[in-house]
Amino acid sequence: MATRKSKNNAKSANRNPKSLVAVLMGSKSDWETMRATSETLAKFGVAHESHVMSAHRTPAWMSEFSAKAEASGIEVIIAAAGGAAHLAGVIAAHTTLPVLGVPMTSALNGLDSLLSTVQMPGGIPVGTLAIGKAGATNAALLAIAILANSRPELKTKLREFREEQEAKIRATTLD
Ligand code: RP5
């Protein structure tokens, strides 16, 4: 018990009191993909924190973190998992904050992760993004869009980002 407590305290030290978004993932193996979430949030200047946190390997910590997230200033939780991907759904059960799920690629090419994340029974929503890196990037953009409802500066940055994408496509030439 003492060991578990000291581990949790060590994890608490990694908390950023300014975080608006928590990026959680079931395994370090998800980080290669979820780095895109963190990088996108950073590009928009959104304070966030990323943790490996598992619904089945650290259930107590996951429950505590998600139950206390809102009180600690978090406004959106992004949860990524692969396989029998219950992380986002279980987190959503502990909070009324918006929870965005990102299905990781897996032994079944992410289809198991997608269905496990997206098929929440009515009542406890998880906004589910695409499998893999596209979903990781879009989870950050959707979190930013949620935050932008009350932050005009973020809305401006989002509009500029859309304009950049449009300019790139319009400038595209083919051989
Ligand atoms: C899930 O199982 C994780 O989210 C990860 O996508 C998958 C495999 O985990 P590892 O075996 O790589 O730790 O819990």
Backbone and ligand atoms as CSV (ligand in chain L), in Angstrom:
chain,resi,resn,atom,element,x,y,z
A,1,MET,N,N,0.841,-1.212,0.000
A,1,MET,CA,C,0.000,0.000,0.000
A,1,MET,C,C,0.869,1.253,0.000
A,2,ALA,N,N,1.933,1.198,0.848
A,2,ALA,CA,C,2.820,2.356,0.915
A,2,ALA,C,C,3.456,2.607,-0.446
A,3,THR,N,N,3.793,1.510,-1.153
A,3,THR,CA,C,4.444,1.653,-2.458
A,3,THR,C,C,3.490,2.325,-3.436
A,4,ARG,N,N,2.228,1.841,-3.425
A,4,ARG,CA,C,1.244,2.400,-4.353
A,4,ARG,C,C,1.055,3.903,-4.092
A,5,LYS,N,N,0.992,4.265,-2.791
A,5,LYS,CA,C,0.784,5.669,-2.445
A,5,LYS,C,C,1.939,6.526,-2.951
A,6,SER,N,N,3.173,6.040,-2.715
A,6,SER,CA,C,4.301,6.861,-3.122
A,6,SER,C,C,4.363,6.964,-4.645
A,7,LYS,N,N,3.940,5.898,-5.364
A,7,LYS,CA,C,3.917,5.981,-6.822
A,7,LYS,C,C,2.926,7.049,-7.272
A,8,ASN,N,N,1.741,7.055,-6.630
A,8,ASN,CA,C,0.739,8.038,-7.016
A,8,ASN,C,C,1.218,9.456,-6.719
A,9,ASN,N,N,1.937,9.616,-5.595
A,9,ASN,CA,C,2.464,10.933,-5.279
A,9,ASN,C,C,3.475,11.370,-6.325
A,10,ALA,N,N,4.282,10.411,-6.765
A,10,ALA,CA,C,5.260,10.725,-7.801
A,10,ALA,C,C,4.538,11.176,-9.059
A,11,LYS,N,N,3.430,10.508,-9.391
A,11,LYS,CA,C,2.655,10.891,-10.575
A,11,LYS,C,C,2.064,12.290,-10.397
A,12,SER,N,N,1.608,12.590,-9.161
A,12,SER,CA,C,1.012,13.898,-8.920
A,12,SER,C,C,2.013,15.006,-9.227
A,13,ALA,N,N,3.290,14.692,-9.018
A,13,ALA,CA,C,4.318,15.696,-9.272
A,13,ALA,C,C,4.375,16.062,-10.753
A,14,ASN,N,N,3.884,15.177,-11.619
A,14,ASN,CA,C,3.890,15.461,-13.054
A,14,ASN,C,C,2.700,16.303,-13.495
A,15,ARG,N,N,1.834,16.657,-12.554
A,15,ARG,CA,C,0.652,17.434,-12.932
A,15,ARG,C,C,1.047,18.884,-13.222
A,16,ASN,N,N,0.378,19.455,-14.223
A,16,ASN,CA,C,0.564,20.869,-14.546
A,16,ASN,C,C,-0.684,21.600,-14.081
A,17,PRO,N,N,-0.585,22.457,-13.073
A,17,PRO,CA,C,-1.780,23.114,-12.525
A,17,PRO,C,C,-2.514,23.972,-13.554
A,18,LYS,N,N,-1.826,24.331,-14.660
A,18,LYS,CA,C,-2.462,25.180,-15.683
A,18,LYS,C,C,-3.145,24.368,-16.776
A,19,SER,N,N,-3.046,23.047,-16.721
A,19,SER,CA,C,-3.561,22.217,-17.824
A,19,SER,C,C,-5.046,22.414,-18.050
A,20,LEU,N,N,-5.425,22.615,-19.309
A,20,LEU,CA,C,-6.833,22.667,-19.708
A,20,LEU,C,C,-7.258,21.331,-20.312
A,21,VAL,N,N,-6.288,20.593,-20.828
A,21,VAL,CA,C,-6.568,19.312,-21.473
A,21,VAL,C,C,-5.676,18.238,-20.852
A,22,ALA,N,N,-6.265,17.084,-20.553
A,22,ALA,CA,C,-5.483,15.916,-20.122
A,22,ALA,C,C,-5.478,14.916,-21.263
A,23,VAL,N,N,-4.287,14.500,-21.662
A,23,VAL,CA,C,-4.123,13.503,-22.724
A,23,VAL,C,C,-3.691,12.207,-22.050
A,24,LEU,N,N,-4.595,11.231,-22.028
A,24,LEU,CA,C,-4.335,9.980,-21.319
A,24,LEU,C,C,-4.260,8.846,-22.328
A,25,MET,N,N,-3.391,7.880,-22.046
A,25,MET,CA,C,-3.276,6.732,-22.965
A,25,MET,C,C,-2.960,5.485,-22.175
A,26,GLY,N,N,-3.426,4.359,-22.688
A,26,GLY,CA,C,-3.340,3.110,-21.950
A,26,GLY,C,C,-1.954,2.517,-21.828
A,27,SER,N,N,-1.041,2.930,-22.696
A,27,SER,CA,C,0.294,2.330,-22.691
A,27,SER,C,C,1.287,3.309,-23.307
A,28,LYS,N,N,2.544,3.158,-22.929
A,28,LYS,CA,C,3.580,3.992,-23.547
A,28,LYS,C,C,3.648,3.729,-25.048
A,29,SER,N,N,3.220,2.514,-25.450
A,29,SER,CA,C,3.248,2.187,-26.884
A,29,SER,C,C,2.283,3.079,-27.678
A,30,ASP,N,N,1.351,3.719,-27.012
A,30,ASP,CA,C,0.413,4.635,-27.685
A,30,ASP,C,C,1.027,6.015,-27.946
A,31,TRP,N,N,2.131,6.311,-27.271
A,31,TRP,CA,C,2.697,7.664,-27.319
A,31,TRP,C,C,3.188,8.052,-28.714
A,32,GLU,N,N,3.707,7.064,-29.445
A,32,GLU,CA,C,4.176,7.345,-30.806
A,32,GLU,C,C,3.065,8.010,-31.626
A,33,THR,N,N,1.837,7.546,-31.414
A,33,THR,CA,C,0.676,8.131,-32.106
A,33,THR,C,C,0.195,9.386,-31.387
A,34,MET,N,N,0.098,9.307,-30.077
A,34,MET,CA,C,-0.522,10.396,-29.301
A,34,MET,C,C,0.361,11.634,-29.166
A,35,ARG,N,N,1.634,11.475,-29.562
A,35,ARG,CA,C,2.503,12.646,-29.621
A,35,ARG,C,C,1.872,13.726,-30.519
A,36,ALA,N,N,1.149,13.274,-31.546
A,36,ALA,CA,C,0.506,14.230,-32.475
A,36,ALA,C,C,-0.533,15.080,-31.742
A,37,THR,N,N,-1.196,14.490,-30.742
A,37,THR,CA,C,-2.167,15.259,-29.951
A,37,THR,C,C,-1.449,16.347,-29.165
A,38,SER,N,N,-0.403,15.934,-28.482
A,38,SER,CA,C,0.357,16.872,-27.651
A,38,SER,C,C,0.980,17.973,-28.510
A,39,GLU,N,N,1.530,17.589,-29.655
A,39,GLU,CA,C,2.179,18.580,-30.522
A,39,GLU,C,C,1.158,19.579,-31.072
A,40,THR,N,N,-0.039,19.091,-31.390
A,40,THR,CA,C,-1.066,19.998,-31.927
A,40,THR,C,C,-1.538,20.961,-30.845
A,41,LEU,N,N,-1.743,20.443,-29.643
A,41,LEU,CA,C,-2.144,21.330,-28.535
A,41,LEU,C,C,-1.054,22.377,-28.277
A,42,ALA,N,N,0.203,21.930,-28.326
A,42,ALA,CA,C,1.321,22.858,-28.087
A,42,ALA,C,C,1.376,23.930,-29.174
A,43,LYS,N,N,1.122,23.520,-30.417
A,43,LYS,CA,C,1.146,24.468,-31.537
A,43,LYS,C,C,0.128,25.610,-31.337
A,44,PHE,N,N,-0.985,25.264,-30.701
A,44,PHE,CA,C,-2.020,26.280,-30.427
A,44,PHE,C,C,-1.835,26.939,-29.055
A,45,GLY,N,N,-0.772,26.575,-28.372
A,45,GLY,CA,C,-0.491,27.188,-27.071
A,45,GLY,C,C,-1.440,26.762,-25.966
A,46,VAL,N,N,-1.986,25.549,-26.078
A,46,VAL,CA,C,-2.938,25.069,-25.065
A,46,VAL,C,C,-2.187,24.271,-23.990
A,47,ALA,N,N,-2.289,24.726,-22.749
A,47,ALA,CA,C,-1.631,24.033,-21.637
A,47,ALA,C,C,-2.266,22.663,-21.450
A,48,HIS,N,N,-1.432,21.651,-21.381
A,48,HIS,CA,C,-1.956,20.290,-21.260
A,48,HIS,C,C,-0.933,19.393,-20.570
A,49,GLU,N,N,-1.366,18.208,-20.228
A,49,GLU,CA,C,-0.459,17.219,-19.646
A,49,GLU,C,C,-0.805,15.852,-20.216
A,50,SER,N,N,0.210,15.015,-20.347
A,50,SER,CA,C,0.019,13.688,-20.938
A,50,SER,C,C,0.469,12.629,-19.937
A,51,HIS,N,N,-0.335,11.583,-19.795
A,51,HIS,CA,C,0.002,10.503,-18.866
A,51,HIS,C,C,-0.361,9.151,-19.461
A,52,VAL,N,N,0.434,8.149,-19.132
A,52,VAL,CA,C,0.031,6.766,-19.377
A,52,VAL,C,C,-0.820,6.365,-18.187
A,53,MET,N,N,-2.047,5.917,-18.468
A,53,MET,CA,C,-3.007,5.593,-17.404
A,53,MET,C,C,-3.955,4.533,-17.948
A,54,SER,N,N,-4.009,3.406,-17.285
A,54,SER,CA,C,-4.757,2.287,-17.850
A,54,SER,C,C,-6.013,1.969,-17.030
A,55,ALA,N,N,-7.105,1.693,-17.744
A,55,ALA,CA,C,-8.357,1.347,-17.054
A,55,ALA,C,C,-8.253,0.008,-16.339
A,56,HIS,N,N,-7.406,-0.898,-16.856
A,56,HIS,CA,C,-7.310,-2.218,-16.214
A,56,HIS,C,C,-6.013,-2.417,-15.448
A,57,ARG,N,N,-4.969,-1.599,-15.731
A,57,ARG,CA,C,-3.714,-1.793,-15.007
A,57,ARG,C,C,-3.540,-0.779,-13.875
A,58,THR,N,N,-4.162,0.390,-14.003
A,58,THR,CA,C,-4.136,1.374,-12.899
A,58,THR,C,C,-5.559,1.883,-12.662
A,59,PRO,N,N,-6.495,0.980,-12.364
A,59,PRO,CA,C,-7.905,1.408,-12.268
A,59,PRO,C,C,-8.159,2.443,-11.176
A,60,ALA,N,N,-7.476,2.321,-10.036
A,60,ALA,CA,C,-7.730,3.258,-8.932
A,60,ALA,C,C,-7.247,4.658,-9.301
A,61,TRP,N,N,-6.061,4.712,-9.883
A,61,TRP,CA,C,-5.506,6.022,-10.269
A,61,TRP,C,C,-6.367,6.669,-11.353
A,62,MET,N,N,-6.787,5.851,-12.334
A,62,MET,CA,C,-7.633,6.374,-13.408
A,62,MET,C,C,-8.938,6.950,-12.859
A,63,SER,N,N,-9.549,6.222,-11.900
A,63,SER,CA,C,-10.803,6.706,-11.301
A,63,SER,C,C,-10.574,8.011,-10.567
A,64,GLU,N,N,-9.523,8.051,-9.771
A,64,GLU,CA,C,-9.242,9.244,-8.975
A,64,GLU,C,C,-8.952,10.439,-9.877
A,65,PHE,N,N,-8.121,10.199,-10.893
A,65,PHE,CA,C,-7.735,11.292,-11.797
A,65,PHE,C,C,-8.964,11.857,-12.501
A,66,SER,N,N,-9.797,10.968,-13.052
A,66,SER,CA,C,-10.933,11.477,-13.839
A,66,SER,C,C,-11.997,12.108,-12.946
A,67,ALA,N,N,-12.155,11.593,-11.733
A,67,ALA,CA,C,-13.150,12.183,-10.821
A,67,ALA,C,C,-12.724,13.581,-10.368
A,68,LYS,N,N,-11.402,13.800,-10.263
A,68,LYS,CA,C,-10.906,15.095,-9.759
A,68,LYS,C,C,-10.490,16.049,-10.873
A,69,ALA,N,N,-10.562,15.611,-12.115
A,69,ALA,CA,C,-10.026,16.406,-13.227
A,69,ALA,C,C,-10.669,17.783,-13.310
A,70,GLU,N,N,-11.985,17.843,-13.236
A,70,GLU,CA,C,-12.689,19.117,-13.397
A,70,GLU,C,C,-12.267,20.099,-12.298
A,71,ALA,N,N,-12.209,19.619,-11.070
A,71,ALA,CA,C,-11.825,20.491,-9.945
A,71,ALA,C,C,-10.394,20.989,-10.091
A,72,SER,N,N,-9.575,20.233,-10.837
A,72,SER,CA,C,-8.182,20.671,-10.995
A,72,SER,C,C,-7.995,21.582,-12.211
A,73,GLY,N,N,-9.093,21.939,-12.886
A,73,GLY,CA,C,-8.994,22.913,-13.974
A,73,GLY,C,C,-9.027,22.327,-15.374
A,74,ILE,N,N,-9.041,21.008,-15.465
A,74,ILE,CA,C,-9.115,20.353,-16.790
A,74,ILE,C,C,-10.504,20.617,-17.386
A,75,GLU,N,N,-10.550,20.925,-18.685
A,75,GLU,CA,C,-11.844,21.176,-19.349
A,75,GLU,C,C,-12.189,20.103,-20.385
A,76,VAL,N,N,-11.177,19.409,-20.889
A,76,VAL,CA,C,-11.416,18.337,-21.863
A,76,VAL,C,C,-10.437,17.199,-21.564
A,77,ILE,N,N,-10.930,15.961,-21.646
A,77,ILE,CA,C,-10.042,14.804,-21.495
A,77,ILE,C,C,-9.990,14.058,-22.829
A,78,ILE,N,N,-8.785,13.750,-23.265
A,78,ILE,CA,C,-8.581,12.934,-24.460
A,78,ILE,C,C,-8.023,11.595,-23.985
A,79,ALA,N,N,-8.665,10.498,-24.392
A,79,ALA,CA,C,-8.244,9.179,-23.910
A,79,ALA,C,C,-8.010,8.255,-25.101
A,80,ALA,N,N,-6.815,7.699,-25.169
A,80,ALA,CA,C,-6.454,6.808,-26.271
A,80,ALA,C,C,-6.192,5.413,-25.735
A,81,ALA,N,N,-6.698,4.406,-26.439
A,81,ALA,CA,C,-6.420,3.030,-26.036
A,81,ALA,C,C,-6.604,2.110,-27.241
A,82,GLY,N,N,-6.006,0.935,-27.118
A,82,GLY,CA,C,-6.091,-0.029,-28.211
A,82,GLY,C,C,-6.592,-1.374,-27.731
A,83,GLY,N,N,-7.089,-2.177,-28.656
A,83,GLY,CA,C,-7.628,-3.501,-28.310
A,83,GLY,C,C,-9.017,-3.370,-27.702
A,84,ALA,N,N,-9.218,-4.038,-26.551
A,84,ALA,CA,C,-10.491,-3.874,-25.813
A,84,ALA,C,C,-10.425,-2.514,-25.131
A,85,ALA,N,N,-10.669,-1.474,-25.914
A,85,ALA,CA,C,-10.302,-0.105,-25.521
A,85,ALA,C,C,-11.392,0.540,-24.681
A,86,HIS,N,N,-11.365,0.269,-23.379
A,86,HIS,CA,C,-12.415,0.772,-22.490
A,86,HIS,C,C,-12.015,2.043,-21.755
A,87,LEU,N,N,-10.773,2.527,-21.975
A,87,LEU,CA,C,-10.286,3.667,-21.181
A,87,LEU,C,C,-11.193,4.891,-21.292
A,88,ALA,N,N,-11.519,5.306,-22.510
A,88,ALA,CA,C,-12.316,6.533,-22.668
A,88,ALA,C,C,-13.689,6.370,-22.021
A,89,GLY,N,N,-14.315,5.224,-22.207
A,89,GLY,CA,C,-15.647,4.998,-21.649
A,89,GLY,C,C,-15.655,4.994,-20.132
A,90,VAL,N,N,-14.643,4.384,-19.533
A,90,VAL,CA,C,-14.610,4.333,-18.068
A,90,VAL,C,C,-14.295,5.718,-17.500
A,91,ILE,N,N,-13.420,6.444,-18.182
A,91,ILE,CA,C,-13.150,7.816,-17.735
A,91,ILE,C,C,-14.436,8.636,-17.809
A,92,ALA,N,N,-15.159,8.497,-18.914
A,92,ALA,CA,C,-16.403,9.268,-19.094
A,92,ALA,C,C,-17.415,8.955,-17.991
A,93,ALA,N,N,-17.341,7.737,-17.450
A,93,ALA,CA,C,-18.257,7.359,-16.369
A,93,ALA,C,C,-17.969,8.119,-15.081
A,94,HIS,N,N,-16.749,8.673,-14.986
A,94,HIS,CA,C,-16.332,9.345,-13.743
A,94,HIS,C,C,-16.404,10.856,-13.813
A,95,THR,N,N,-16.799,11.410,-14.954
A,95,THR,CA,C,-16.766,12.870,-15.092
A,95,THR,C,C,-17.824,13.323,-16.084
A,96,THR,N,N,-18.276,14.582,-15.946
A,96,THR,CA,C,-19.164,15.146,-16.964
A,96,THR,C,C,-18.389,16.041,-17.934
A,97,LEU,N,N,-17.065,16.098,-17.792
A,97,LEU,CA,C,-16.256,16.807,-18.783
A,97,LEU,C,C,-16.391,16.119,-20.135
A,98,PRO,N,N,-16.221,16.854,-21.255
A,98,PRO,CA,C,-16.195,16.178,-22.554
A,98,PRO,C,C,-15.000,15.217,-22.634
A,99,VAL,N,N,-15.270,13.988,-23.047
A,99,VAL,CA,C,-14.211,12.978,-23.205
A,99,VAL,C,C,-14.127,12.594,-24.679
A,100,LEU,N,N,-12.934,12.746,-25.250
A,100,LEU,CA,C,-12.703,12.417,-26.653
A,100,LEU,C,C,-11.857,11.157,-26.719
A,101,GLY,N,N,-12.318,10.152,-27.449
A,101,GLY,CA,C,-11.612,8.873,-27.519
A,101,GLY,C,C,-10.855,8.726,-28.821
A,102,VAL,N,N,-9.622,8.223,-28.727
A,102,VAL,CA,C,-8.825,7.967,-29.925
A,102,VAL,C,C,-8.478,6.477,-29.971
A,103,PRO,N,N,-9.017,5.746,-30.944
A,103,PRO,CA,C,-8.712,4.316,-31.054
A,103,PRO,C,C,-7.311,4.103,-31.633
A,104,MET,N,N,-6.527,3.271,-30.959
A,104,MET,CA,C,-5.169,2.985,-31.411
A,104,MET,C,C,-5.169,1.797,-32.376
A,105,THR,N,N,-4.197,1.794,-33.281
A,105,THR,CA,C,-4.049,0.619,-34.150
A,105,THR,C,C,-3.708,-0.579,-33.261
A,106,SER,N,N,-4.023,-1.770,-33.717
A,106,SER,CA,C,-3.962,-2.943,-32.847
A,106,SER,C,C,-3.768,-4.199,-33.693
A,107,ALA,N,N,-3.850,-5.337,-33.028
A,107,ALA,CA,C,-3.742,-6.619,-33.748
A,107,ALA,C,C,-4.831,-6.736,-34.811
A,108,LEU,N,N,-5.947,-6.065,-34.601
A,108,LEU,CA,C,-7.057,-6.096,-35.564
A,108,LEU,C,C,-7.130,-4.781,-36.353
A,109,ASN,N,N,-5.966,-4.171,-36.576
A,109,ASN,CA,C,-5.878,-2.914,-37.346
A,109,ASN,C,C,-6.703,-1.777,-36.748
A,110,GLY,N,N,-6.978,-1.844,-35.463
A,110,GLY,CA,C,-7.680,-0.745,-34.794
A,110,GLY,C,C,-9.187,-0.859,-34.819
A,111,LEU,N,N,-9.712,-1.853,-35.549
A,111,LEU,CA,C,-11.175,-1.964,-35.624
A,111,LEU,C,C,-11.761,-2.308,-34.251
A,112,ASP,N,N,-11.074,-3.188,-33.512
A,112,ASP,CA,C,-11.520,-3.512,-32.146
A,112,ASP,C,C,-11.488,-2.271,-31.253
A,113,SER,N,N,-10.412,-1.485,-31.387
A,113,SER,CA,C,-10.279,-0.259,-30.581
A,113,SER,C,C,-11.382,0.731,-30.937
A,114,LEU,N,N,-11.645,0.855,-32.240
A,114,LEU,CA,C,-12.675,1.795,-32.697
A,114,LEU,C,C,-14.042,1.416,-32.130
A,115,LEU,N,N,-14.402,0.156,-32.285
A,115,LEU,CA,C,-15.739,-0.263,-31.833
A,115,LEU,C,C,-15.851,-0.184,-30.311
A,116,SER,N,N,-14.776,-0.545,-29.611
A,116,SER,CA,C,-14.810,-0.485,-28.139
A,116,SER,C,C,-14.976,0.946,-27.649
A,117,THR,N,N,-14.417,1.893,-28.397
A,117,THR,CA,C,-14.465,3.294,-27.969
A,117,THR,C,C,-15.760,3.969,-28.403
A,118,VAL,N,N,-16.195,3.663,-29.629
A,118,VAL,CA,C,-17.316,4.425,-30.199
A,118,VAL,C,C,-18.681,3.901,-29.746
A,119,GLN,N,N,-18.760,2.626,-29.422
A,119,GLN,CA,C,-20.076,2.025,-29.187
A,119,GLN,C,C,-20.529,2.133,-27.735
A,120,MET,N,N,-20.469,3.355,-27.202
A,120,MET,CA,C,-20.935,3.560,-25.827
A,120,MET,C,C,-22.460,3.481,-25.766
A,121,PRO,N,N,-22.994,2.785,-24.792
A,121,PRO,CA,C,-24.444,2.776,-24.621
A,121,PRO,C,C,-24.943,4.205,-24.339
A,122,GLY,N,N,-26.160,4.512,-24.766
A,122,GLY,CA,C,-26.703,5.851,-24.580
A,122,GLY,C,C,-26.673,6.274,-23.118
A,123,GLY,N,N,-26.212,7.514,-22.861
A,123,GLY,CA,C,-26.188,8.020,-21.489
A,123,GLY,C,C,-24.821,8.511,-21.064
A,124,ILE,N,N,-23.773,7.839,-21.525
A,124,ILE,CA,C,-22.398,8.241,-21.169
A,124,ILE,C,C,-21.631,8.411,-22.483
A,125,PRO,N,N,-21.532,9.654,-22.967
A,125,PRO,CA,C,-20.936,9.837,-24.295
A,125,PRO,C,C,-19.411,9.862,-24.312
A,126,VAL,N,N,-18.861,9.316,-25.401
A,126,VAL,CA,C,-17.444,9.479,-25.734
A,126,VAL,C,C,-17.406,9.945,-27.187
A,127,GLY,N,N,-16.881,11.126,-27.418
A,127,GLY,CA,C,-16.741,11.619,-28.800
A,127,GLY,C,C,-15.554,10.923,-29.425
A,128,THR,N,N,-15.818,10.052,-30.386
A,128,THR,CA,C,-14.747,9.190,-30.895
A,128,THR,C,C,-14.194,9.697,-32.227
A,129,LEU,N,N,-12.871,9.735,-32.294
A,129,LEU,CA,C,-12.178,10.207,-33.492
A,129,LEU,C,C,-11.714,9.010,-34.322
A,130,ALA,N,N,-11.032,9.306,-35.413
A,130,ALA,CA,C,-10.531,8.256,-36.314
A,130,ALA,C,C,-9.424,7.427,-35.648
A,131,ILE,N,N,-9.188,6.251,-36.187
A,131,ILE,CA,C,-8.110,5.380,-35.701
A,131,ILE,C,C,-6.745,6.026,-36.013
A,132,GLY,N,N,-5.858,5.994,-35.017
A,132,GLY,CA,C,-4.456,6.365,-35.262
A,132,GLY,C,C,-4.181,7.858,-35.312
A,133,LYS,N,N,-3.164,8.214,-36.120
A,133,LYS,CA,C,-2.625,9.584,-36.065
A,133,LYS,C,C,-3.648,10.651,-36.473
A,134,ALA,N,N,-4.495,10.352,-37.463
A,134,ALA,CA,C,-5.511,11.340,-37.856
A,134,ALA,C,C,-6.418,11.630,-36.667
A,135,GLY,N,N,-6.808,10.583,-35.943
A,135,GLY,CA,C,-7.659,10.761,-34.765
A,135,GLY,C,C,-6.936,11.504,-33.659
A,136,ALA,N,N,-5.647,11.216,-33.514
A,136,ALA,CA,C,-4.857,11.893,-32.474
A,136,ALA,C,C,-4.788,13.390,-32.749
A,137,THR,N,N,-4.559,13.750,-33.998
A,137,THR,CA,C,-4.494,15.167,-34.376
A,137,THR,C,C,-5.871,15.815,-34.223
A,138,ASN,N,N,-6.897,15.124,-34.721
A,138,ASN,CA,C,-8.239,15.717,-34.672
A,138,ASN,C,C,-8.790,15.818,-33.246
A,139,ALA,N,N,-8.368,14.922,-32.362
A,139,ALA,CA,C,-8.807,15.020,-30.964
A,139,ALA,C,C,-8.324,16.341,-30.374
A,140,ALA,N,N,-7.075,16.692,-30.700
A,140,ALA,CA,C,-6.543,17.977,-30.211
A,140,ALA,C,C,-7.319,19.134,-30.826
A,141,LEU,N,N,-7.584,19.062,-32.132
A,141,LEU,CA,C,-8.305,20.163,-32.800
A,141,LEU,C,C,-9.722,20.299,-32.263
A,142,LEU,N,N,-10.360,19.171,-31.955
A,142,LEU,CA,C,-11.719,19.228,-31.403
A,142,LEU,C,C,-11.698,19.772,-29.973
A,143,ALA,N,N,-10.699,19.378,-29.208
A,143,ALA,CA,C,-10.556,19.936,-27.853
A,143,ALA,C,C,-10.357,21.450,-27.936
A,144,ILE,N,N,-9.544,21.879,-28.899
A,144,ILE,CA,C,-9.293,23.322,-29.069
A,144,ILE,C,C,-10.595,24.028,-29.465
A,145,ALA,N,N,-11.387,23.392,-30.333
A,145,ALA,CA,C,-12.665,23.990,-30.745
A,145,ALA,C,C,-13.606,24.138,-29.544
A,146,ILE,N,N,-13.590,23.164,-28.651
A,146,ILE,CA,C,-14.423,23.250,-27.432
A,146,ILE,C,C,-13.936,24.419,-26.561
A,147,LEU,N,N,-12.639,24.469,-26.349
A,147,LEU,CA,C,-12.071,25.550,-25.524
A,147,LEU,C,C,-12.298,26.913,-26.177
A,148,ALA,N,N,-12.310,26.936,-27.512
A,148,ALA,CA,C,-12.428,28.202,-28.251
A,148,ALA,C,C,-13.798,28.846,-28.084
A,149,ASN,N,N,-14.791,28.086,-27.646
A,149,ASN,CA,C,-16.123,28.670,-27.431
A,149,ASN,C,C,-16.081,29.817,-26.419
A,150,SER,N,N,-15.141,29.730,-25.484
A,150,SER,CA,C,-15.039,30.808,-24.488
A,150,SER,C,C,-13.680,31.508,-24.542
A,151,ARG,N,N,-12.924,31.268,-25.627
A,151,ARG,CA,C,-11.591,31.887,-25.755
A,151,ARG,C,C,-11.413,32.387,-27.190
A,152,PRO,N,N,-11.735,33.658,-27.436
A,152,PRO,CA,C,-11.682,34.198,-28.800
A,152,PRO,C,C,-10.321,34.033,-29.475
A,153,GLU,N,N,-9.245,34.099,-28.677
A,153,GLU,CA,C,-7.909,33.994,-29.291
A,153,GLU,C,C,-7.699,32.609,-29.909
A,154,LEU,N,N,-8.276,31.594,-29.291
A,154,LEU,CA,C,-8.167,30.242,-29.853
A,154,LEU,C,C,-9.021,30.112,-31.112
A,155,LYS,N,N,-10.174,30.760,-31.102
A,155,LYS,CA,C,-11.049,30.750,-32.285
A,155,LYS,C,C,-10.302,31.364,-33.474
A,156,THR,N,N,-9.595,32.467,-33.217
A,156,THR,CA,C,-8.821,33.121,-34.279
A,156,THR,C,C,-7.747,32.178,-34.820
A,157,LYS,N,N,-7.043,31.492,-33.904
A,157,LYS,CA,C,-5.987,30.564,-34.337
A,157,LYS,C,C,-6.571,29.415,-35.157
A,158,LEU,N,N,-7.741,28.938,-34.752
A,158,LEU,CA,C,-8.375,27.847,-35.505
A,158,LEU,C,C,-8.734,28.309,-36.912
A,159,ARG,N,N,-9.277,29.516,-37.024
A,159,ARG,CA,C,-9.632,30.054,-38.355
A,159,ARG,C,C,-8.383,30.180,-39.218
A,160,GLU,N,N,-7.290,30.663,-38.613
A,160,GLU,CA,C,-6.038,30.820,-39.374
A,160,GLU,C,C,-5.527,29.458,-39.845
A,161,PHE,N,N,-5.661,28.453,-38.973
A,161,PHE,CA,C,-5.215,27.094,-39.324
A,161,PHE,C,C,-6.014,26.563,-40.513
A,162,ARG,N,N,-7.328,26.807,-40.502
A,162,ARG,CA,C,-8.169,26.385,-41.635
A,162,ARG,C,C,-7.742,27.107,-42.922
A,163,GLU,N,N,-7.430,28.407,-42.775
A,163,GLU,CA,C,-7.019,29.187,-43.954
A,163,GLU,C,C,-5.700,28.661,-44.530
A,164,GLU,N,N,-4.789,28.274,-43.612
A,164,GLU,CA,C,-3.503,27.700,-44.080
A,164,GLU,C,C,-3.749,26.428,-44.878
A,165,GLN,N,N,-4.647,25.584,-44.367
A,165,GLN,CA,C,-4.941,24.329,-45.072
A,165,GLN,C,C,-5.540,24.609,-46.440
A,166,GLU,N,N,-6.438,25.588,-46.479
A,166,GLU,CA,C,-7.075,25.925,-47.752
A,166,GLU,C,C,-6.031,26.441,-48.746
A,167,ALA,N,N,-5.143,27.311,-48.249
A,167,ALA,CA,C,-4.118,27.881,-49.136
A,167,ALA,C,C,-3.223,26.780,-49.705
A,168,LYS,N,N,-2.893,25.797,-48.862
A,168,LYS,CA,C,-2.027,24.689,-49.325
A,168,LYS,C,C,-2.711,23.903,-50.437
A,169,ILE,N,N,-3.985,23.600,-50.251
A,169,ILE,CA,C,-4.704,22.822,-51.261
A,169,ILE,C,C,-4.858,23.619,-52.552
A,170,ARG,N,N,-5.165,24.904,-52.415
A,170,ARG,CA,C,-5.342,25.741,-53.612
A,170,ARG,C,C,-4.027,25.888,-54.376
A,171,ALA,N,N,-2.902,25.793,-53.638
A,171,ALA,CA,C,-1.589,25.962,-54.300
A,171,ALA,C,C,-1.064,24.647,-54.882
A,172,THR,N,N,-1.787,23.581,-54.660
A,172,THR,CA,C,-1.314,22.264,-55.117
A,172,THR,C,C,-1.315,22.177,-56.642
A,173,THR,N,N,-0.187,21.728,-57.178
A,173,THR,CA,C,-0.140,21.484,-58.629
A,173,THR,C,C,0.195,20.013,-58.853
A,174,LEU,N,N,-0.225,19.475,-59.962
A,174,LEU,CA,C,0.026,18.070,-60.304
A,174,LEU,C,C,0.987,18.007,-61.492
A,175,ASP,N,N,1.770,16.929,-61.546
A,175,ASP,CA,C,2.736,16.771,-62.672
A,175,ASP,C,C,1.993,16.648,-64.006
L,1,RP5,C1,C,-4.015,-0.905,-24.444
L,1,RP5,O1,O,-3.399,-2.040,-24.932
L,1,RP5,C2,C,-3.084,0.217,-24.731
L,1,RP5,O2,O,-3.830,1.387,-24.921
L,1,RP5,C3,C,-2.348,-0.191,-25.965
L,1,RP5,O3,O,-2.891,0.410,-27.138
L,1,RP5,C4,C,-2.563,-1.693,-26.015
L,1,RP5,C5,C,-1.287,-2.458,-25.938
L,1,RP5,O4,O,-0.601,-2.093,-24.767
L,1,RP5,P1,P,0.894,-2.614,-24.512
L,1,RP5,O5,O,0.831,-4.108,-24.537
L,1,RP5,O6,O,1.729,-2.038,-25.636
L,1,RP5,O7,O,1.278,-2.047,-23.181
L,1,RP5,O8,O,-4.270,-1.004,-23.076
